[in-house]
Amino acid sequence: MQYVTNDGVTIDYDRLGEGEPVLFIHGWASSASTFRYQLNYLCDDFLLLAPDLRGHGRSAKVTRGGRISRLAMDLHELLEHEGLQRVSLVGWSMGCSVIWNYIDLFGEGRVNKLVFIDEIPFVLGTSSMMIDWSNAELDVRPLTNLYKRFIPELTRETETANFISSMLKTASPTEREEVIATAKLASSFSAANMIINNNVTDWRDLFKHIKSPTLLVSGSASFFRPEFYEWMGQQIFDCRIVTKKGAGHFLHLEEAEWLNPILLDFLGG
């Protein structure tokens, strides 16, 4: 399936199943294909939508709109295109930021439930900044390192493969190859600009305003510390937290047998 955004970009998306709608949003340098285990598991119970973000996967490669706010607008336009008035949103990694930006812009009027998989609201923050707002000072050194590393080198396949591989824990050789191949499909413009925009944006002030039932999913071996999710859970009005011991960042791919029943129970409950 495809639709065209208001700035003329063609977005490709998967659509399968019937029932209450659930929309999956993938992360940086990824695609909807990494949700295949969830789509296959849940398609008998829900209408499932999973777009490839602009500049990623099968969607158009672009040299404009490399910002989370533009991705949030693309999400809004997909809901308009499908005529959906009520939908649950599932985000993984940067996909969570897309949802947060969508809520910031359009509110929760169309939102049924929310699932955030392994992402925190201020990637360049520290654990102390989560607890004490007065400590919220931006350390420019990580930002400088991101620019130095990703913008010049994202077009180098070895660098992309090494970075993606570092986030995988238990993926099979085939899964690892597929994830790396998918990452290489992302345009260098989109990948470089979106990772910077995502990592410097601070969404913490949004969380106390989220009223939709929310599920936070994390892996204890991911690069995000447990106290981040504890803080998020304290801010959100109706929130449940689940953590998979020993799991890394790609929970939806590597821990699907654990995650899928949890999603079915939460989304269908």
C-alpha positions in Angstrom: 0.0 0.0 0.0 1.1 3.6 -0.6 0.1 7.2 0.1 1.6 10.5 -0.9 2.3 13.2 1.8 1.4 16.8 1.4 5.0 17.6 0.3 4.9 14.9 -2.4 6.7 12.0 -0.8 5.5 8.5 -1.5 5.2 6.4 1.7 4.9 2.6 1.5 3.1 0.7 4.2 1.9 -2.8 5.1 -1.8 -3.3 5.9 -3.2 -6.6 7.0 -5.8 -8.1 9.3 -9.2 -6.8 10.5 -10.4 -5.4 13.8 -9.3 -2.5 16.0 -6.5 -0.7 14.3 -2.9 -0.8 15.5 -0.1 1.1 13.8 3.6 0.2 14.2 6.4 2.7 13.7 9.9 1.5 13.3 13.1 3.1 14.4 16.2 4.7 12.8 17.7 3.0 9.7 15.1 0.3 10.0 11.8 -0.6 8.3 8.4 -2.1 8.9 9.8 -5.5 8.0 11.4 -5.8 11.5 7.9 -6.0 12.9 7.1 -9.1 10.9 6.8 -11.3 14.0 4.3 -9.0 15.6 2.3 -8.5 12.4 2.1 -12.3 11.8 1.1 -12.9 15.4 -1.5 -10.1 15.8 -3.1 -10.1 12.3 -6.0 -12.4 13.3 -7.1 -10.0 16.0 -6.4 -6.5 14.7 -6.1 -4.3 11.6 -2.4 -3.7 11.4 -0.6 -0.9 9.7 3.2 -0.5 9.5 4.8 2.2 7.3 8.3 2.6 6.1 9.3 6.1 7.3 10.3 8.5 4.6 13.9 7.9 3.5 13.7 4.3 4.8 12.9 0.9 3.4 10.5 0.9 0.4 9.5 4.6 0.9 10.9 7.4 -1.3 14.4 8.4 -0.7 14.4 12.1 0.2 16.7 15.1 0.6 14.1 17.0 2.7 12.1 16.5 5.9 14.8 14.8 7.9 13.1 15.7 11.1 11.0 13.9 13.7 8.2 16.6 13.3 7.9 15.8 9.6 7.6 12.0 10.4 4.8 12.9 12.9 3.0 14.8 10.1 3.5 11.7 7.8 1.9 9.6 10.6 -1.0 12.1 10.8 -1.5 11.9 7.1 -1.5 8.1 7.1 -4.4 8.2 9.7 -6.2 10.6 7.4 -5.6 8.5 4.4 -6.9 5.4 6.1 -9.8 7.3 7.7 -8.9 6.1 11.2 -10.5 7.9 14.1 -9.2 5.6 16.8 -5.9 3.7 16.8 -3.3 2.2 19.1 0.3 3.3 18.3 3.3 1.0 18.8 6.8 2.6 18.5 10.2 1.1 18.7 13.3 3.2 19.3 13.1 6.4 17.2 9.5 5.4 16.3 8.6 6.3 19.9 9.8 9.9 19.3 7.6 10.0 16.2 4.6 9.2 18.4 5.6 11.7 21.1 5.9 14.4 18.4 2.5 13.4 17.0 0.9 13.7 20.4 2.6 17.0 21.0 1.2 18.3 17.7 -2.2 16.6 17.4 -3.1 15.4 20.9 -4.5 12.1 21.9 -8.0 12.4 20.4 -7.4 9.5 18.0 -5.2 7.5 20.4 -6.5 4.3 21.9 -3.4 2.8 23.6 0.3 3.4 23.4 3.3 1.1 23.4 6.8 2.4 23.6 9.6 -0.1 23.0 13.1 0.7 24.3 13.3 4.5 23.9 13.7 7.3 26.4 12.6 10.9 26.1 16.0 12.5 26.2 18.7 10.3 24.6 21.6 12.7 25.4 20.4 13.0 29.0 21.7 11.3 32.1 20.0 9.4 34.9 20.3 12.5 37.2 18.6 14.6 34.6 15.6 12.3 34.7 15.2 12.8 38.4 16.1 16.4 38.8 14.9 18.8 36.1 17.4 21.5 37.3 20.2 19.3 36.1 19.0 19.4 32.5 22.1 20.8 30.9 23.0 19.6 27.4 26.5 18.2 27.2 27.6 19.0 23.6 30.4 16.4 23.5 28.1 13.5 22.7 26.4 15.6 20.0 29.8 16.5 18.5 30.7 12.9 18.4 27.5 12.0 16.7 28.1 14.5 14.0 31.7 13.4 13.6 30.8 9.8 13.4 27.5 9.5 11.5 27.3 12.4 9.0 30.5 11.6 7.1 30.4 7.9 7.5 26.7 6.8 7.1 27.3 6.2 3.4 30.0 3.7 4.3 28.4 0.3 4.5 31.0 -1.1 7.0 30.3 1.7 9.5 26.5 1.2 9.3 26.8 -2.5 9.6 29.1 -2.3 12.6 26.8 0.2 14.4 23.7 -1.9 13.8 25.4 -5.1 14.7 26.4 -3.6 18.1 22.8 -3.3 19.0 21.9 -7.0 18.3 22.3 -9.6 21.0 20.7 -13.0 20.0 19.6 -12.4 16.4 20.2 -15.4 14.0 22.8 -14.9 11.2 19.9 -14.5 8.8 18.1 -11.9 11.0 21.4 -10.0 11.4 22.0 -9.9 7.7 18.4 -8.7 7.1 18.7 -5.9 9.7 22.0 -4.7 8.2 20.6 -4.8 4.7 17.6 -2.8 5.8 19.8 -0.2 7.4 21.7 0.2 4.2 18.4 1.1 2.4 18.0 4.3 4.4 19.2 7.4 2.6 22.3 8.9 4.1 20.5 12.3 4.3 17.6 10.9 6.3 19.7 8.7 8.5 22.2 11.4 9.4 19.7 14.2 10.1 17.1 12.1 11.9 19.5 10.5 14.4 20.8 14.0 15.3 17.3 15.4 15.6 16.1 12.5 17.6 18.9 12.4 20.1 19.0 16.1 21.0 15.2 16.5 21.4 13.9 16.5 25.0 10.3 15.1 25.3 10.2 14.9 29.2 7.7 17.7 29.6 5.1 15.7 27.5 4.9 12.6 29.7 2.8 14.0 32.5 0.2 15.0 30.0 -0.2 11.5 28.4 -3.6 10.1 29.5 -3.9 7.0 27.2 -3.1 3.6 28.6 0.6 3.1 28.0 2.9 0.1 28.0 6.7 0.6 28.3 8.9 -2.2 27.1 12.6 -2.4 27.8 15.5 -4.8 27.8 17.9 -4.9 30.8 20.9 -5.3 28.5 20.0 -2.3 26.3 21.9 0.9 26.4 19.1 2.7 28.2 19.2 2.4 32.0 16.2 1.0 34.0 15.7 4.2 36.0 14.7 6.0 32.8 11.7 3.8 32.5 10.9 4.1 36.2 10.8 7.9 35.7 8.6 7.6 32.6 6.2 5.3 34.4 5.9 7.8 37.3 5.0 10.6 34.9 2.4 8.8 32.7 -1.1 8.6 34.2 -1.9 5.0 33.3 1.3 3.1 32.7 2.6 -0.4 32.9 6.3 -1.4 32.6 7.7 -4.7 31.4 11.4 -5.5 31.2 13.0 -8.6 29.6 16.1 -9.6 31.5 19.2 -9.9 29.3 17.4 -8.4 26.2 18.9 -5.7 24.1 17.5 -2.9 21.9 15.8 -5.1 19.2 13.2 -6.7 21.5 10.6 -7.0 18.8 12.9 -9.0 16.7 15.0 -11.0 19.2 12.4 -11.5 21.9 9.2 -11.8 19.9 8.1 -15.0 21.6 8.1 -13.1 24.9 6.8 -9.8 23.6 4.0 -10.9 21.3 1.7 -12.3 24.0 2.3 -9.2 26.1 1.2 -7.0 23.2 -1.9 -9.1 22.5 -2.9 -8.9 26.2 -2.4 -5.2 26.4 -3.8 -4.1 23.1 -6.8 -6.4 23.3 -7.5 -5.9 27.0 
